[in-house]
Amino acid sequence: QENTDILALGESPDGLAEYVYWTDWLDADQEYGAVLRRHIAGGDVEIVFTDDWLPEAITTGPNGHVYVAVGRLLRLSPDGSWIEITANDVFDPEDLEVRSNHVWWADRQEGGRLWKTPKDGLGTPELVMSGLGDVRGLAFDDAGRILWTDTSDDLVYRANADGSSVQLLVNLDDIEFGSDAEDIDCCDDSGFWYVAANRYIFRGSARGTDVSVVHEGTDDSNFRRIAIDRPAGRVLVLDPTSDEDRILSI
């Protein structure tokens, strides 16, 4: 499914990763979209939320909440209820992140833009910065800096959360096998980040150096979304192959 999107990991009260979330169509005619989840240890797939649209981006937050962009930005609670947290429509978001009491998202309109809005109530989105390029993945490091991928030029950028001090962190075209940068996630306070690009997973340091391939998929792999399970020290990646969508643990 072209629009299937890995969410990240929902945490249990003890801080351990408990669920993997993703989005997909529920029917062959693509009339009903849904947020789905499965326990990290296996078991049945659960339907968390359904809508007439396919959810465009999703992420997890504190207290078991799930944030989903489906024409507007919603916060889903563990009991199945939801509230709308933006007073304006949210169009074509590429990725969502929760950080510092806000939900952040990027879109590729008007040269690439970064937005934020308070995570717990109805608010008006605030434009943080523009000129992000063909942005696809979004992440925060433990220093509170934001990182994103510009997939048109295979670039990884970093900036302060207020949009200042924009820095080109790495050009994947300068690295063997580096192309088609998609999603990005940050691992831990050491500053390492991971990028899904084509059939490769790259890891690099906070300085943009020491970039290397840590996983190579099969010939028909096309890694799209990536999520770090910090407590378990593993990387989850969405791999839509020609036959099926797979979520892999590496």
Disulfide bonds with the S-S distance in Angstrom:
none
